């Protein structure tokens, strides 16, 4: 029940394409879903996050779509650029509270070809 | 600029050695975390701490211990390193109640031979 399943494991797109990364969770108590971006040689960094009271959130070229009934959420990258090449992790947690663990997906290695 | 630093970027140790990985954050965060990152397995939580001298087991604590004597410093200890502990180790920190926004260090690539 604590798992977050992420797919695909790797993805190659051409510049300008729209890569889509999908995640699914089981625990209906989760109420905060962040995405982290990790460049080679760096630690992950928070990219964008969504709460289940909205179905979509956009920040620049990054969009999270959320389907509460299906317990799924996905990351879309519009007009992808070679600089977006990185590993992307979805995660789930409980918002607020004293201490809650982030449950990470297994990661998607994205390569955007020029 | 917020910063989480880890003592080494690369480390090579022999089987059976005691290994110390150090992490320091300058953001006055209450929470600190240790993860290991392996291909296809994502980020797995080893231990975390929400206060000085406090520690909680994560999902894979076996073979590891931690120490937090000061708020800004969190150490991961491999009591007797084994080859299956070869991995990338990531330290992170966050404010209390804001575990959803963790700040990560650059990682330590540990190889145990």
Contacts between the chains, C-beta under 8 A, distances in Angstrom:
chain1	res1	chain2	res2	distance
A	6	B	42	7.4
A	9	B	40	6.6
A	32	B	100	4.9
A	34	B	100	5.4
A	34	B	101	7.3
A	41	B	106	6.7
A	42	B	104	8.0
A	42	B	106	5.8
A	42	B	107	7.9
A	43	B	4	7.2
A	43	B	90	5.5
A	43	B	92	7.3
A	43	B	104	2.9
A	43	B	105	5.2
A	43	B	106	5.3
A	43	B	107	5.7
A	44	B	43	7.3
A	44	B	90	7.4
A	44	B	104	5.1
A	45	B	103	7.7
A	45	B	104	6.8
A	46	B	101	5.4
A	46	B	102	7.4
A	49	B	100	6.6
A	49	B	101	7.9
A	89	B	42	6.4
A	89	B	43	6.5
A	91	B	100	7.7
A	93	B	99	6.1
A	93	B	100	5.1
A	95	B	100	6.5
A	96	B	97	5.9
A	97	B	97	6.3
A	98	B	50	7.0
A	98	B	96	6.6
A	98	B	97	6.2
A	99	B	31	6.5
A	99	B	48	7.4
A	99	B	50	4.8
A	99	B	56	7.5
A	99	B	96	7.1
A	99	B	97	7.6
A	99	B	99	6.2
A	100	B	99	5.0
A	100	B	100	7.7
A	101	B	45	6.0
A	101	B	48	7.3
A	101	B	58	7.2
A	101	B	99	6.7
A	102	B	45	7.8
A	102	B	99	5.9
A	102	B	100	6.5
A	102	B	102	6.4
A	104	B	42	4.9
A	104	B	43	4.3
A	104	B	44	7.9
A	105	B	42	5.9
A	106	B	40	6.1
A	106	B	41	6.2
A	106	B	42	3.9
A	107	B	42	4.9
A	107	B	43	7.7
